[in-house]
């Protein structure tokens, strides 16, 4: 009966940690995509302008 407790603990925490890592990776990808889109938008808006100080 003792082994069943360990199996339950490992499965429960394995699923919980896996879900947490998956969410972290998902957020990281979304932030990188958002930052890239923002940078591309700023670059597109800044193409027609003169550099500062000139």
ABEGO torsion letter per residue (X at the ends): XAAAAAAAAAAAAAAAAAAAAAAAAAAAAAAAAAAAAAAAAAAAAAAABBBBGX
